[in-house]
């Protein structure tokens, strides 16, 4: 593969990760809105949806970090890691 093909493949992978994160965020918002509605329409004693909001939210935050902020490996990173085995 050429450098151009490698760069294109990496860009496609990042775009897919960002799209998957947007879908994950949408599902999170819809499901949690429904849970809050169920809580509000039932006898609301103690905000039990908080458990889902918090724990799923932590997973969502890690997914978002991975999709938007994690930098791809550079050739220098790979060479440095290969040299660490010696």
N, C-alpha and C positions, 0 to 999 in steps of 0.2 A: 504494500500500500504506500501511496505517496503521502507527503505531509498534508497536502490539500485534502485527500480522502480521509485521513485521520482527523483533521480539523472538522470536516463536515460531519463525520460520524459522531464526534464528541458533541458538536452543536445540536445534532438531532437528539442525542441522548439527554442533553440538558433541557431541551424544549419539551420532550416527553415527560421528564420529571416535573417540570413546572405545570404542565397540563394535569398530570395525575394529582399534584398537590391541590390545584383549584377544584378538582372533582371531590377530593377528600374534604376540603373546607366546606363545599356546598352541602355534602351529606351531613357533616358535623352540625352545620347551622340548622338544617331542616329537621334532623332527628331531635336535636336538643330543644328546638322551638316546640316540637310536638310534646316532648316530655314536660316542658314547663307549662304548656297548655293543659296537659292532663293533671299536673300537680295543682294548677290554679282552679280547675273546674271541680276537682275532688275536694275533700275537706283539707285545705292546705295547712298542715301542721308539720313544721320542720321542712326545710327546703331540700328534699332528698335528691332532686336533679343535680345538685352541686357535685355529687360524687362522680357522675358521668361527665359533667362539664370539665371538672378538674383533671381527672385521669386521662380521658380521651384528649383533652386539650394539651396535656403534656406530650402525648404521642404526636399530635398534630403539629406542635411547635418543633419537635425534632424533624418531622417530615418537611416542614417549611424551611428549616435551616438547611437541610440536605438539598432541597430543590433550588433554593435561591442564593445561598451563601457559601456552600462548600466548593472550594476551588478544585479543578481537575489536577491530576498529577502532571508535573512537568518532566521533561527528559532528565533534568538535573536531579529531581527527586528520585527518579528511578535509578540513575547511576549511583547516587549517594547510598541508596538502600542496598544496591547490589554490592557495593564496596564494603558495607557493614558486615557482610557474611564472611569476609576473608579474615 
